[in-house]
């Protein structure tokens, strides 16, 4: 699965329309919608859950939702 996510990330490099769509997303769930479509077009067969839980996409979703993966201090 990590290999398929890596292929998706590589395909996103230079994919102007997809990157613009990702930038317009207001939250991580909308990003996952865009990424699922990209995964389907590339026939990678990734699920929403796989995208949500696999770096670096997991980290992008956390960032878009303004959720830190860990909190130090406080």
C-alpha positions as CSV (number, residue, x, y, z in Angstrom):
1,X,0.0,0.0,0.0
2,X,2.8,2.5,0.8
3,X,4.1,1.9,-2.7
4,X,0.8,2.8,-4.2
5,X,0.6,6.0,-2.1
6,X,4.1,6.9,-3.2
7,X,3.0,6.5,-6.8
8,X,0.1,8.8,-6.2
9,X,2.3,11.4,-4.6
10,X,4.7,11.2,-7.5
11,X,1.8,11.6,-10.0
12,X,0.7,14.7,-8.1
13,X,4.0,16.4,-8.8
14,X,3.2,18.7,-11.7
15,X,-0.5,17.8,-11.8
16,X,-1.7,21.4,-12.0
17,X,-5.5,20.8,-12.0
18,X,-5.3,18.3,-9.1
19,X,-3.0,20.6,-7.1
20,X,-5.3,23.5,-7.6
21,X,-8.3,21.4,-6.5
22,X,-6.4,20.4,-3.4
23,X,-5.5,24.0,-2.6
24,X,-9.2,25.0,-2.8
25,X,-10.2,22.3,-0.3
26,X,-11.4,23.8,3.0
27,X,-10.6,20.7,5.0
28,X,-8.9,17.3,5.0
29,X,-12.0,15.4,4.0
30,X,-12.4,17.4,0.9
31,X,-8.7,16.7,0.1
32,X,-9.4,13.0,0.5
33,X,-12.2,13.3,-2.0
34,X,-9.8,14.8,-4.6
35,X,-7.1,12.3,-3.8
36,X,-9.6,9.4,-4.1
37,X,-10.5,10.5,-7.6
38,X,-6.8,10.8,-8.5
39,X,-6.2,7.3,-7.2
40,X,-9.1,5.9,-9.2
41,X,-7.9,7.6,-12.4
42,X,-4.4,6.0,-11.8
43,X,-6.1,2.7,-11.0
44,X,-4.2,2.5,-7.7
45,X,-7.2,1.2,-5.8
46,X,-6.5,3.2,-2.6
47,X,-9.3,3.5,-0.1
48,X,-10.2,6.7,1.9
49,X,-9.0,5.0,5.0
50,X,-5.6,4.0,3.5
51,X,-5.1,7.6,2.3
52,X,-6.1,9.0,5.7
53,X,-3.6,6.8,7.6
54,X,-0.6,6.7,5.3
55,X,2.2,9.4,5.2
56,X,2.6,11.8,3.6
57,X,-1.1,12.1,2.8
58,X,-2.0,11.6,6.4
59,X,0.2,14.6,7.3
60,X,-1.3,16.7,4.6
61,X,-4.8,16.0,5.9
62,X,-3.8,16.8,9.5
63,X,-2.2,20.0,8.4
64,X,-5.3,21.0,6.3
65,X,-7.5,20.3,9.4
66,X,-5.1,22.3,11.6
67,X,-4.7,19.1,13.7
68,X,-1.2,18.5,15.0
69,X,-0.2,14.9,15.0
70,X,1.4,15.3,18.4
71,X,1.5,18.1,21.0
72,X,4.7,18.7,23.0
73,X,4.3,20.6,26.3
74,X,1.1,22.2,27.4
